[in-house]
Amino acid sequence: MHEFDAVIVGAGPAGATAAINLAPFRRVLLVDRVAEPADRIGDSLAPAARRLLDDMGLWVDFAKDGHSPWYVARSAWGSDFPTERDSIADLDGNGWHLERKRFEIRLRKTAVDRGAVLLAPAKPIALSRSGAGWLLTLEQSQGPLHVSTRLVLDCGGRASSLLKPFGASRRADDRLLCAYVFGVRGVPSQSEGSTYVESVPDGWWYTSASPDGRRVLAWHTDADLMPANLVRSRSQFLEMAGRSRSLSAEIADASFDGVDAPRVIAAYSSALTPPVGAGWVAAGDAALSFDPISSQGLFHALYTGLASAAAVERSFLGDDSGLNDYAARLTSINAAYTRNLKSWYGLERRWRDHTFWRRRQI
Ligand SMILES: Cc1cc2nc3c(=O)[nH]c(=O)nc-3n(C[C@H](O)[C@H](O)[C@H](O)COP(=O)(O)OP(=O)(O)OC[C@H]3O[C@@H](n4cnc5c(N)ncnc54)[C@H](O)[C@@H]3O)c2cc1C
């Protein structure tokens, strides 16, 4: 039996950040089912993240890791004519387009450097209460590993059901899905340093140039509205994107050759209720997940990774008020997010009779 103060399930941005902040003080086991972070969509980091990275002593490494500045958010939303929001108007300056995989590898490595034990690939196959703490069985390559811990942090992302048997229930607010492909960019173009979103009758498009020379092209709609042919065929996906002249211009710097079908992932908003219980805490998407239109998920993962670790440390010192404050903070974040999301979707009034938009009208 191995003993830890905290076991963190999920070594994505939230879990690794929680480990970074808790491991200097406590025995922390960080577990992830994948050996190394996957290559995935989601590369726009909000400007305010710099403050968090600074506070956690992560900025110096971040600045060395080849992430590129994100200056402009362009959108054709509510009108055919794109408008721009420039980061010059943001008190925190510019955001970043991440080398997403490198970003996550760095967070995992920093967690280990600060004292966390990383076990990957591994995943919990049994979790039960034992006195004031927990017994956990992890499946890993060398056979089952039995672990006891005082506290469990669920950082397993928006689909995590780890804490369901212990009273946590997940409420999904919608059924948003994202289908996406990567292209390879040629020469540098004017769209570098920008993101572009465009609303269309049944959903919206997103594209941005990543620092690794690729361009992502993503389509968002509800699960029941996603055309099956689009998900199966790269050429039909590209053909649909090509129907918009503005979008075509935005992606013209990239070649989307290849035969791979678009990848499809869940992108719905959800909340875990409650986000904190006896001996457990959720952070990142596992606690609250956001519509990608908000570009809020990574900032939230860093913030809740930090805030949950601070609340857990306080509770180890005998003060549970930190956990209650953390839960209250999540409630207010969710309320503000829901309000902002409704206002943003409410700006699109051209297709109010289309199911996707009707579902999102205030
Ligand atoms: C289409 C799309 C686009 C997005 N774009 C952006 C963007 O541009 N900007 C932005 O800020 N956010 C974006 N996001 C959101 C962002 O990706 C997430 O908010 C962020 O990844 C959350 O981090 P996390 O650590 O909470 O969860 P995840 O990143 O989901 O990490 C969870 C980790 O837990 C592991 N795990 C899960 N279950 C288990 C288990 N049972 N055992 C062991 N390990 C487990 C997984 O392998 C994974 O490593 C986007 C999301 C989507 C869907």
The ligand as an ORCA input file, in Angstrom:
! r2SCAN-3c Opt
* xyz 0 1
  C     -13.161     22.132    -29.388
  C     -12.506     22.769    -28.204
  C     -11.713     23.878    -28.364
  C     -11.143     24.503    -27.264
  N     -10.396     25.613    -27.442
  C      -9.905     26.277    -26.374
  C      -9.151     27.465    -26.546
  O      -8.867     27.887    -27.664
  N      -8.749     28.117    -25.425
  C      -9.043     27.662    -24.157
  O      -8.686     28.308    -23.185
  N      -9.719     26.504    -23.980
  C     -10.145     25.810    -25.048
  N     -10.820     24.637    -24.867
  C     -11.014     24.125    -23.504
  C      -9.734     23.481    -22.929
  O      -9.200     22.544    -23.834
  C     -10.087     22.796    -21.624
  O     -10.787     23.699    -20.817
  C      -8.861     22.308    -20.883
  O      -8.224     21.292    -21.619
  C      -9.272     21.774    -19.518
  O      -8.176     21.225    -18.865
  P      -8.426     20.066    -17.782
  O      -7.080     19.706    -17.264
  O      -9.481     20.459    -16.858
  O      -9.047     18.860    -18.606
  P      -8.418     18.001    -19.859
  O      -7.549     18.897    -20.622
  O      -9.573     17.374    -20.449
  O      -7.496     16.965    -19.094
  C      -8.038     15.866    -18.430
  C      -6.929     14.844    -18.262
  O      -7.432     13.779    -17.465
  C      -7.078     12.551    -18.037
  N      -8.096     11.598    -17.581
  C      -9.428     11.643    -17.820
  N     -10.055     10.623    -17.196
  C      -9.075      9.931    -16.551
  C      -9.099      8.756    -15.745
  N     -10.237      8.106    -15.464
  N      -7.931      8.307    -15.250
  C      -6.760      8.942    -15.540
  N      -6.685     10.061    -16.294
  C      -7.837     10.546    -16.787
  C      -7.046     12.810    -19.536
  O      -6.200     11.877    -20.185
  C      -6.487     14.233    -19.582
  O      -5.073     14.249    -19.642
  C     -11.374     23.983    -25.962
  C     -12.159     22.841    -25.781
  C     -12.715     22.223    -26.892
  C     -13.561     21.000    -26.694
*
